């Protein structure tokens, strides 16, 4: 394939195109793998720009304007992710990160080239900002990591302005993706959450706010948008479990048949739920606030889809925050088809610019 293909030329940064000429077959293979994704995205150009809380304030631009590094080993990824300047990191293959945390510094865009791309281990965002993660798989079945977030696929602690898009979260020993300790301004879009091991009795997806006792650092923060995500096979709970934050959940498809509670309303939280499909879910949301703290509030529109014969709707349809960013809702009845066709790795336009 010529690198003058207009789709490929537009999507792959010039530094990658030039390095493919200098460094031979490996980089060319990466470029060809990315080209396949770009060809697919010409048909399915889903969500080329972020929507939601990550766009507010300074916004989220990742490594825009920085160099591009192509990485195919864990060591190369660690080095590129730790750089102090903006960097676009193009990941080839599935990288085993070992037993320690791998931290990503501020102003990074990390994109997977192809479909079988991502990490086995614990990826950590601590005290950083302006990070974009796209087209990556996160798994941590061996409980890798130390301290906060050990066993998670992806953990954010005191991080802000982060966009996670078209990623797939798989088998993890703890939660798949936790956003905690004063983190703020996140968007999680077009991602798929699923498990494969039914013997794992800790099949949790997302925790927003770590514990009631962290009110001082979490109250007024934890603004998170979750849209067009697919809660899929064998997920049990925390989709998400929230405390204190303002969480906007729209156009998500809940298809995990054995889930206990989809949305757990914790201490001081406000949750807005719009036009989601709770397919087979008996309990779409449930209060999990403790008696000694402010009960979480939820507001839902009348376009959510439910079909469980023993549907239980808990709580009062309350007044919550109103999003200050533009967005457009898909009809609830169309969400299953839209999300299952377009969420997860390999389903969007991924090249950093």
N, C-alpha and C positions, 0 to 999 in steps of 0.2 A: 504493500500500500504506500502510495506517495504521501509524504507529510504535507503536500499541498492540498490534500483533501480539505475543503473549506471548513467542514465541521471540526475536523481534528485540529487544523491550524488555529482555529479560533479558540478551542478549548484547552489545548496544551500550551503551557507557558513557553516562551521562546528559549529559556535556558534549558528546558527538557528537550526541545526539538534539536537544539545545537549539540547537547551532550549525546544524543542518540547517534549523531554522526561521528563523534570523537571516541565514544567508549564502547561501541560494538553491540553485540547481540543482546546483552542483558537489558540495557536501557531501551533498545528497540522493542524488546518483548513487552516491557512495561508500557511503552507508548501504544503498541498494538492492542494491549489489553484495555487501556483507557479508551482507545478508539472505538472498541466494541460497545462500551458503555455510552459513549457520545452518540453513536449511531442509534442506539436504543432510545436515547433521550430526545432525538429528533422527532420520534413518534410520540413519546410520552414526556414532554417537557414540563414536569410537575414541580411547581414551587421553586423557581430559580432565585428567589430572594426571600430573606427571612420575614416572618410575620410575628407580631407579638411583643412581649416584654423585652426581648433582647434588642429590639430596635429603638427603645427609648433612651433618652440621655445622649451619651456619646455614640450609641449604636454599637454594632458588632461587625467588624471588618476583618478580623483574623490577621493573617499574614500579608494582607494586601500591600503591595509595594516592595515586599522583601524578595529575597532570592528563593529559588525552588530547589529542594533536596529530594532526590529519589532514594528511598531506603528499602532494603530487603532483609536486614538483620536487626535483632533487638538492640545491639550496641549502637548501630548507626541511628536507630530511632531515638534512643536515649540522648545521644549527642545533639541531634537536630532539635529535639523537643526542649532541651535545656538552654538553647541559645538565647541571649538577652535581646536580640534584635528580632523584628518581624521575619518569619520564615513560613513558606508554604512547603509542607511535607507530603510527598506522594508515596504511599505505602504499597509495596508489592508483596503479596503472599500473606500467610498467617504467621505472625511473629510470636514466639514463646518468650514472654518477658521474664520468666524465672520466678523466684520466690519473693523478690523485693518490689516495692512500689516503683512505678515509673511516672515521674512528674512531668507535666507539660507547662512550660513557662508562658507568660503573657504574649499576646499578639502572634498567635499561631493558627494556621489553617492546616488541618490534617485530613487528607482525603485518601480513600482506598481506590486503587486502580483495578477494576474488574469486580468480580462477585465473591470469590473466596478470599476475602481480604480482612485483616483485623488483628486482634490481640487475644492471647491466652495469658491471663495474669491480671494485675491490678493497675489501672490507669488512674492517676490522681491529679486533681486540680485544686491546689491549695494556695489561697491568697493571690490568685492571678485573675486577669481580666482579658477580655477580647480574644476569645478562643472559639474556633469553628471546627467541629468534628463531623465529617460526612462520609457516607458509604463505607462504614467500618462495622465489623462484628466484634462484640465484647463478650468474653467468656472467662470465668475464673472458678473452675470446678475443684481446684486443689487448695482453695483458701489462701492464695498468695497475698502478700502484703503484710504490713506491720501497723499496729495501732489502729487509728480511725479508718474505717472502711475496709479492714482486712476481710477478704472473701467476696467483696463487691467486684463487679466488672468495671464500674466507673464511679468515682466518688468526687464530689465537689464540696470543699470546705472553705468558707469565706471567699468564694470566687464570685465574680460578677460579669455580666455581659458575655453569655455563652450561648451558642447555637449548636444543637445536636440534631442532625437531619439525615434521614434515610439510612439510619443505622439499625443493626439487628443485635438484640441482646439475648444471649443463650444461657447455657448452664452455668450457674454461679453457686458458691457455697453459702453466700449470704444474699443481700439484695443485688439486683442487677444494676441499679443506678440510684444513688442517694445524693440529695441536694440538701446540705445542712450548714449549721453554724454561721448564720448571717449571710449566706450566699444570696444573690439577688440578680434579677433581670435575665432570666433564662427562657429560651424557647426550645421545646423538644417537639419535632415535627416529623411526620412520615416515618416513624420508627416501628419496628416489630419486636415484641417482647414474648419470648416463649421458652419453655423448658423441654428437655427430652427424657430426663430420668425421673420416672414416677416414684422411685424409691427415695429420692431426695425429699425430705419432709419440711424443707425450708424454701419453698419456691415463691419468692417474693420479687416484686418488680421495682417499686420506687417509693422511697421515703423522702418526704419533704419536711424538714424540721426533725431534729434528732430526738429531743426529749422535752417534756414540759418545763424542766428546770432551766432551759436556755432562753427564757422569755426576753431577758435583757438584750441578747444579741440577735434574736430572731424577729422580735416584734417590730413591725414596720418594714421588714425585708421579706425575702422569700417570695418575690413576684415571679410566677412561673406560668408560661403558656404551654399547654399540651394540646396539639391539634393533629388530626389525621393519623393517629397512632393505632396500631393493631395489638390488642391484648390477646394473645393466641394460646397455643397448646400448653396445658398443664400449669399455667400460672395459678397460684392459690390466693394471693392477697396483695395488698398495697399497690393499688393501681389508680391513684397513689394513696398513701397514708399521709395526712398533712397536719401540720401544726403552725399556727400564727400567720402563715403566708396568705397572699391573695393569689388564688390559683384559677386560671381560666382554662376550662376543658371543653373543647368543641370538636365535633365531627370525629370523635374517636370510635373505633369499633371494638366492642368487648365480646370476644368469641371463645373465651376459656371456660369450658362447660362446668368445671368443678370449683370455680372461684367462690371463696367464702363471702367477701365483701369487696365490691369494686373500689369505691371511694370511701376512705375512712376519715371522718371529720374529727379532727383533734382540737386541742386547746387553742382558742382565739383565732381560728382559721376562718377565711371567707372563700367559698368555692362557687364559681359560676359554671353551670353545666348547660351546654347548648347543642342540640341537634346531634346527639350521640345515638348509637345503636347498641343497646344492652341485650344482646342476642342470647336468650336462655338464662339470663341473670335473675335470680330470685330477689336479691338485695342489691340494687344499684349503688346505694350509699347507706352509711350507718354512722351514728354518732359514737365517737370513741373518746369524747372529752371526759376528763376526770371531774369529780364533784367540786374540787377546790379551784377550778379555773373557769374562764369564760367559755361557754359552749360554742363549738364551731357552728357557723351559719352557712347555709346553702341556698342558692336560687337556681331553678331550672326552668327552661322554656317549655312550651307545649309541643315541641317538634322532636323530642326524644322518642326512640322506638323501644318498646318492651314487648316481650312475648312469653314470659314465664307464667304458667297457669296459677302459681301461688305468689305472684308478685307482691313484694312488701316495700312500700314507699314510706320511709321514716322521715321525721323532722317536719319543720314548717318551711314553706316556700318563702324565704326571708329576703330582706333587702341586703344586697352586698355591693361591692365596688362595681363601677362601670369602666370597662377598658377604654383607655384614651388613645389607642392605636387603631388604624383602619384594618378591618378584616371582613371577609364575606363568608357566610355560612352556606355549605351544601345542605340540601334537604336530608333530614334524618333517614328517610327511607332509601336514599341513594348511598349512604355512607358505607355499608358493607361492601358493595361492589367497588366503589371508588378506592377504599382503603386497602382491601385485600389484593387489588391489582397493582397498587402503587407504593405500598409501604415496605420498608426494609432495604437491605443492601441490593444494589444493582438496578434500582428503579428510578433514578433521577439524574440530572445533569450535575457532574461533580468536579469538574476541573477548576482549581483555584485560578484567580485572575491576577 
